[in-house]
Amino acid sequence: MLRFAPSPTGDMHIGDLRVALLNYIVAKQRDVQFIVRIEDGDKARNIEGKDTEILQILEKFALPHHHVFHQSENLHIHQTLAIRLLEEKKAFVCTCTPEQIEADRKEAEKNGVPYHYSGRCESLPSGELDRLREEKIPFVIRIKKPESPILFDDIIMGEIEADPREVDSFVILRTDGTPTYNFACACDDMLTGVNMIIRSDKHLGDTPRQIHAKQLLGYDTETGYAHLPALLDKEGKRIDEQDSTGLVKWLFAEGFIPDAIINYLLLLGHETPVEIFTLPDALEWFNLESISKIPAQFDLDTLRRLNREHLKKMDDKKLSTLFGFADPDIGKLAKVYLEEASTINELETKIKAIFTPKNFDGEWGEQMKILEKLILTSPPIETFDAFKNHLIHESGLEGENLLKPLQILLTGADHGPELGKLYPYIKSYLLEVAS
């Protein structure tokens, strides 16, 4: 069982999509379920509708899931398990105030050492819980730190060892009775039988805590881990999750297509047998163990090149529908423009200019008017050479005096692909185009 566990607190990032993609692929390769868990535990930061948006994005990338649930649905179970650990003396109540915790942090900082919980409340009797509730004294529940290092083998990062003080006696239940991220995550993975976890390396420090919580809860199912190295920007820094260029919806808005995005994400830090491929292709040869532990640079120029290649491979009629047509010739027309365009948006600009009424007020306006009248009264002509010769004969225009106004009249631009390459695909639309 594998899972993708996004938070509905913002727009989906390419790093999140990469995690979802790899979990899906490995689940398919192992013939096990792929589930989606919406981690909505942070109510203050949740954004209404983001959970639906996440599922819609997964659908656009053809990453179907077997089941989806919200973490908040398991609140009662999280609370019950926390109380169980308390009763088993594997956890304890803590009444330390925020001021006390902050003072401890400052003291640690002053001494140049990492902050660790002081242990101030660890010896409080377990029966203290009832009194605290009765007297309405705020408290949290902390798990007892492990007595020995937490060890696990990461498929990408190798063997990881976390000292007990790193794991610490962390909070598992807040003062309002809601679980913390690490405890809720550990409980939900245990409850759903997740035994392979693929996620960003930013969670590498969370894993020992989650393993510790599951061990104390008696979960002994062997779990595999793979923490994906960071994606870097062109300056070599970890991509800021607030940077719009790293958002999936920004890529869509710019005209990148799912096949190209998937292709590029699977290339990052991973040697592939070919450079251009689709998701079904990758299912045949993808190997999680071959991903490099070195952070990979996300380069938009490379993505543009891949996007161009996938647009070239797209079915002509399907491509034409992106511009409001259902005609293979318009798809072929768009592909001619891939010599100078790489996204749907750029292609749409080219196609729109062809079918937009032309401006006859410019430098070549008079010649354009002459050619327009001839085209509107011309019989159907099969080839561009015959079409051009007909216009030369009837108008008396030659050379630049013919080709420049004709280029503008047929394409809406004074430069671009050779008209001979475009003509076969617009000849049936000449009456509409040349006006």
C-alpha positions in Angstrom: 0.0 0.0 0.0 1.3 3.4 -1.0 -0.2 6.8 -0.3 0.0 10.5 -1.4 -0.7 12.7 1.6 -1.0 16.4 0.5 -2.1 19.2 2.6 -5.0 21.5 1.5 -3.2 24.6 2.6 -2.1 25.9 -0.7 -1.7 25.2 -4.4 -0.1 21.9 -5.5 3.7 22.3 -6.1 5.7 20.4 -8.7 7.5 18.7 -5.8 4.1 17.4 -4.5 3.2 16.2 -8.0 6.5 14.4 -8.2 5.8 12.6 -4.9 2.3 11.6 -6.1 3.6 10.4 -9.5 6.3 8.2 -8.0 3.9 6.7 -5.4 1.4 5.9 -8.2 4.1 4.3 -10.4 5.5 2.1 -7.6 2.0 1.1 -6.5 1.2 0.0 -10.1 4.5 -1.9 -10.4 3.8 -3.7 -7.2 0.2 -4.3 -8.0 -0.9 -2.7 -4.7 -3.3 0.1 -3.8 -2.5 3.8 -4.2 -4.6 5.9 -1.8 -4.8 9.7 -1.2 -5.0 11.1 2.3 -5.8 14.8 2.6 -3.9 16.0 5.6 -6.3 18.6 6.9 -5.3 18.6 10.5 -4.2 22.3 10.5 -7.7 23.8 10.4 -6.4 27.4 10.6 -4.4 27.0 7.4 -6.8 24.8 5.4 -8.2 26.5 2.3 -11.7 25.6 1.2 -11.8 23.7 -2.1 -8.0 22.9 -2.2 -8.7 19.2 -1.5 -11.0 19.0 -4.6 -8.4 20.9 -6.6 -5.7 18.4 -5.6 -7.9 15.5 -6.8 -8.7 17.2 -10.1 -5.0 17.7 -10.8 -4.3 14.0 -10.1 -7.1 13.2 -12.6 -5.6 15.5 -15.2 -2.3 13.6 -14.9 -4.2 10.2 -15.1 -3.1 9.2 -11.6 -6.2 7.3 -10.3 -6.4 6.3 -6.7 -8.3 3.5 -5.0 -9.5 5.5 -2.0 -9.4 9.0 -0.6 -10.0 10.2 2.9 -9.4 13.2 5.1 -7.2 12.9 8.1 -9.7 14.7 10.2 -12.0 11.8 9.8 -9.8 9.8 12.1 -9.6 12.4 14.9 -11.4 10.2 17.5 -9.0 7.3 16.7 -6.0 9.6 17.0 -7.2 10.7 20.4 -7.9 7.1 21.6 -4.5 5.9 20.6 -2.8 8.9 22.4 -4.7 8.1 25.6 -3.8 4.4 25.2 -0.1 5.4 25.1 -0.7 7.5 28.2 -2.3 4.6 30.0 0.5 2.3 29.1 3.0 4.9 30.4 4.5 5.3 27.0 3.4 8.9 27.0 2.8 11.6 29.6 0.8 14.8 30.2 2.7 18.0 30.0 1.5 21.3 31.5 4.6 23.4 30.5 3.4 26.8 29.4 4.5 28.4 26.0 6.6 30.8 28.1 8.5 28.0 29.8 9.1 26.2 26.5 10.3 29.5 24.9 12.6 30.1 27.9 14.1 26.6 27.4 14.6 27.3 23.7 16.4 30.5 24.4 18.6 28.9 27.0 19.5 26.1 24.5 20.3 28.7 21.9 22.4 30.7 24.3 24.4 27.6 25.0 24.8 26.8 21.3 22.9 23.4 21.5 19.7 22.1 19.9 16.6 22.5 21.9 15.2 19.3 23.6 12.3 19.0 25.9 13.4 19.5 29.5 11.6 16.4 30.9 9.9 18.7 33.4 6.6 16.9 33.4 7.7 13.4 32.6 7.3 12.2 36.2 3.8 13.5 36.7 1.4 10.6 37.8 -0.8 9.3 35.0 -3.9 10.0 37.1 -3.1 13.7 36.8 -5.1 13.8 33.5 -8.5 13.7 35.3 -7.5 16.6 37.6 -6.2 18.7 34.8 -9.5 18.2 32.9 -11.6 18.9 35.9 -9.7 22.1 36.7 -9.5 23.1 33.1 -5.7 23.4 33.1 -4.2 23.4 29.6 -2.1 20.4 28.8 -0.6 18.4 26.0 0.3 14.8 25.7 3.9 14.0 24.9 5.3 10.6 23.8 8.3 9.4 25.7 11.5 9.6 23.7 13.1 6.3 22.6 15.7 4.7 24.8 17.9 3.8 21.8 18.6 5.2 18.3 15.9 4.9 15.6 17.4 3.2 12.6 15.9 2.8 9.1 17.2 2.1 5.6 16.2 4.6 3.0 16.1 3.4 -0.6 17.6 6.7 -1.8 19.4 8.2 1.1 20.8 5.0 2.6 21.0 4.0 6.2 19.7 6.7 8.6 20.2 6.8 12.3 18.4 9.2 14.7 19.6 9.8 18.2 16.9 9.5 20.9 17.4 13.2 21.8 16.7 14.1 18.1 13.4 12.2 18.3 12.7 13.8 21.7 9.6 13.6 23.8 7.5 15.3 21.1 3.9 16.4 21.5 1.3 14.0 20.1 -1.9 15.7 21.3 -2.3 19.4 21.5 -4.1 21.4 24.2 -7.3 21.4 22.0 -7.2 17.6 21.7 -6.1 17.5 18.0 -3.1 15.4 17.0 0.2 16.8 15.8 1.3 16.1 12.3 3.8 13.3 13.1 1.4 11.4 15.4 -1.6 11.6 13.0 0.6 10.6 10.1 2.0 7.6 12.0 -1.5 6.5 13.1 -3.0 6.8 9.7 -0.2 4.9 7.9 -0.6 2.2 10.5 -4.4 2.1 10.2 -4.4 1.9 6.4 -1.5 -0.6 6.1 0.8 1.7 4.3 4.1 -0.2 4.0 6.0 1.9 1.5 6.4 5.7 2.0 7.8 7.9 -0.8 8.0 11.6 0.0 10.2 14.7 0.0 13.5 14.8 1.9 12.0 17.7 3.9 10.3 14.9 5.9 13.5 13.0 6.6 13.5 14.4 10.1 9.9 13.4 10.7 10.4 9.7 9.8 12.2 8.6 13.0 9.4 10.2 15.1 6.7 8.4 13.1 8.6 5.1 13.3 8.9 5.6 17.1 5.2 6.3 17.5 4.3 3.2 15.4 6.6 1.0 17.4 5.1 2.1 20.7 1.6 1.5 19.3 2.7 -2.1 18.5 2.9 -1.8 14.7 5.6 -4.1 13.5 4.8 -4.3 9.8 8.0 -3.6 7.9 7.9 -0.3 6.1 10.1 0.9 3.2 11.1 4.5 2.9 12.3 6.7 0.0 13.0 10.4 0.6 13.3 12.3 -2.7 16.1 14.9 -2.9 15.1 18.5 -3.3 14.3 20.2 -6.6 16.5 23.3 -7.1 15.9 26.5 -9.1 18.3 27.8 -11.7 20.4 29.5 -8.9 20.8 26.1 -7.2 18.5 26.9 -4.3 15.6 24.7 -3.2 12.5 25.8 -5.1 10.4 28.0 -2.9 6.9 26.5 -2.6 5.5 30.0 -2.7 7.2 30.7 -6.1 4.4 30.7 -8.7 6.7 29.1 -11.3 6.9 26.0 -9.2 3.1 25.5 -9.0 1.3 23.0 -11.2 -1.5 25.4 -12.0 1.0 27.9 -13.3 2.5 25.3 -15.6 -1.0 24.6 -16.9 -1.7 28.3 -17.3 1.5 28.7 -19.3 0.4 25.9 -21.7 2.5 22.9 -20.6 0.8 19.6 -21.0 0.6 16.7 -18.5 2.6 14.2 -20.6 5.5 16.6 -20.9 5.4 17.5 -17.1 5.4 13.8 -16.2 8.2 13.1 -18.6 10.4 15.9 -17.1 9.7 15.0 -13.5 10.8 11.4 -14.1 14.0 12.5 -15.8 15.1 14.6 -12.8 17.8 12.7 -10.9 17.0 9.5 -12.8 18.6 7.9 -15.8 16.0 6.7 -18.3 16.4 4.4 -21.4 15.0 7.2 -23.6 14.5 10.9 -23.1 10.9 11.3 -24.5 8.4 8.9 -23.0 4.9 8.7 -21.5 3.7 7.4 -18.2 2.7 3.9 -19.6 6.2 3.7 -20.9 7.8 4.5 -17.6 5.8 1.9 -15.8 7.8 -0.7 -17.7 11.3 0.4 -16.6 11.1 3.0 -13.8 13.3 2.0 -10.8 13.0 3.9 -7.6 16.4 2.6 -6.4 18.2 4.4 -9.4 17.1 7.9 -8.3 20.2 10.0 -7.3 20.4 11.3 -3.8 21.8 14.5 -5.3 19.3 17.4 -5.6 18.1 17.9 -9.2 17.7 21.3 -11.0 14.3 22.1 -12.4 14.9 23.9 -15.7 12.0 25.5 -17.5 13.9 25.6 -20.8 14.3 21.8 -20.8 10.6 21.4 -19.9 9.7 23.7 -22.9 11.7 21.5 -25.2 10.0 18.3 -23.9 6.6 20.0 -24.2 7.3 20.7 -27.9 8.2 17.1 -28.5 5.0 15.8 -26.8 2.9 18.3 -28.8 4.5 17.0 -32.0 3.4 13.5 -31.0 -0.1 14.5 -30.1 -3.0 13.3 -32.3 -3.7 16.0 -34.9 -7.4 16.2 -34.3 -7.0 16.2 -30.5 -4.4 19.0 -30.8 -6.9 21.0 -32.9 -9.5 20.8 -30.2 -7.2 22.9 -27.9 -7.9 25.8 -30.3 -11.6 25.3 -30.7 -11.5 23.1 -33.8 -12.0 19.4 -34.6 -9.9 19.3 -37.7 -6.7 17.3 -38.2 -5.5 19.9 -40.6 -5.5 22.6 -37.8 -3.5 20.2 -35.7 -1.0 19.8 -38.5 -1.0 23.6 -38.9 -0.1 24.0 -35.2 2.7 21.5 -35.5 4.3 23.6 -38.3 4.5 26.5 -35.7 6.3 24.2 -33.3 9.4 25.3 -35.1 9.1 28.6 -33.1 6.6 27.7 -30.3 6.7 25.3 -27.4 3.5 25.7 -25.4 -0.2 25.6 -26.1 -0.4 29.3 -25.3 2.2 30.1 -27.9 0.5 28.0 -30.5 -2.9 29.5 -29.7 -1.5 33.0 -30.3 -0.3 31.8 -33.8 -3.5 30.1 -34.7 -5.7 32.9 -33.4 -3.7 35.4 -35.5 -4.5 33.4 -38.6 -8.3 33.5 -38.0 -8.5 37.0 -36.6 -9.7 39.8 -39.0 -6.7 41.5 -40.6 -5.6 45.1 -40.3 -5.4 46.7 -43.7 -4.1 50.1 -42.5 -0.5 49.2 -42.4 2.4 49.6 -44.8 1.2 46.7 -47.0 -2.5 47.6 -46.7 -3.1 48.3 -50.4 -1.5 45.2 -51.6 -3.4 43.1 -49.0 -6.7 44.5 -50.3 -5.8 43.5 -53.9 -4.9 40.0 -52.8 -8.0 39.7 -50.6 -10.3 40.4 -53.6 -8.5 37.9 -55.7 -8.6 35.1 -53.0 -12.3 35.7 -52.4 -13.0 35.1 -56.1 -10.4 32.4 -56.9 -11.4 28.8 -57.6 -10.0 26.2 -55.2 -6.3 25.7 -55.9 -4.5 22.6 -54.7 -0.9 23.6 -54.3 0.8 26.7 -52.9 2.9 27.2 -56.0 -0.2 27.2 -58.2 -1.9 29.5 -55.8 1.1 31.9 -55.8 1.4 31.9 -59.6 -2.3 32.6 -59.9 -2.0 35.7 -57.6 1.1 36.9 -59.5 -0.7 36.6 -62.8 -3.9 38.3 -61.6 -2.4 41.0 -59.4 0.9 41.9 -61.2 2.6 41.8 -57.8 5.9 40.0 -57.5 8.7 39.3 -55.0 8.4 41.1 -51.6 5.4 43.1 -52.9 3.5 39.8 -53.1 5.0 37.6 -50.4 5.1 40.2 -47.5 1.4 41.3 -47.8 0.3 37.7 -48.4 2.2 36.6 -45.3 0.3 39.2 -43.2 -3.0 38.4 -44.9 -2.8 34.7 -44.3 -1.1 34.6 -40.9 -1.6 37.9 -39.2 2.2 38.3 -38.8 4.9 39.7 -41.1 7.2 36.7 -40.4 6.9 33.0 -39.6 7.0 29.6 -41.2 7.1 29.5 -45.0 3.7 29.9 -46.5 4.3 26.8 -48.6 4.3 24.8 -45.3 1.1 26.4 -44.1 -1.0 26.5 -47.2 -2.0 22.8 -47.3 -3.7 23.2 -43.9 -5.4 26.6 -44.4 -6.5 26.3 -48.1 -9.9 25.1 -47.1 -10.2 28.1 -44.8 -9.0 30.8 -47.2 -12.2 32.7 -47.4 -12.2 33.0 -43.6 -8.5 33.6 -43.2 -8.0 36.3 -45.9 -10.3 38.9 -44.6 
